[in-house]
Amino acid sequence: EQENLHGDKKEIAWGSQIRSYVLQPYRMIKDHRTGLEEGNVDAVLDGRLDPFIKAFLLWQPGD
């Protein structure tokens, strides 16, 4: 049942990247799993992670 809940998981290894934080020359955070891009970097760095959590919960591996 656990496998059904988690689906296919990639092995987390050296070089696996989940999120990019770009602060110069523009400001953006991108979640590479879900494709979510957030331009309000200060809010995310202050802990506002709800958009990332929601996108992950709605994300279907292979999308």
Secondary structure, 3 states (H helix, E strand, C coil): CHHHHHCCCCCCCCCCCCEEEECCCCCEEEECCCCCEECCHHHHHCCCCHHHHHHHHHCCCCC
